[in-house]
Amino acid sequence: ANIQITADGTAELAGTTVTLDSGADIVLDADGADIKFSDNGTEFGSITNATTDLVMTVATQDKDMLFKGDDGGSAITALKLDMSDAGAAVFNGTIVANQDKAVGTYSIVTSAPTSGSGFPTGHVWYVVS
């Protein structure tokens, strides 16, 4: 590809695909703390350094963050963070937490704890049954 870098740091790349291929690491070092992703001039996401926290942001209202992969030759969405539902996490399979204790397919029962139950009152708890 033909690469032109202008004085303001803008690069123009002639070609349909640009490949960065390195025999070692590829380092993205942005003193402004943001790495932005755009398509035809419209930003759709970013990765930001917020006091050394890694913040990944979907820039478009109500669009989701998807984690996709290949499961035995089939394309899957392993996890969807639903931004139109306050970031609700939708997992495609079993959730494993705390030393391989699996949470499988269960019915969820909405229950408000009573005094003396050991759970704080004033909140709605979801009990797996």
Secondary structure by P-SEA (a helix, b strand, c coil): cbbbbccccbbbbcccccccccccbbbbbbccccccccccccccccccccccccccccccccbbbbbbbbccccccccccccccccbbbbbcccccccccccccbbbbbbbbbcccccccccbbbbbcc
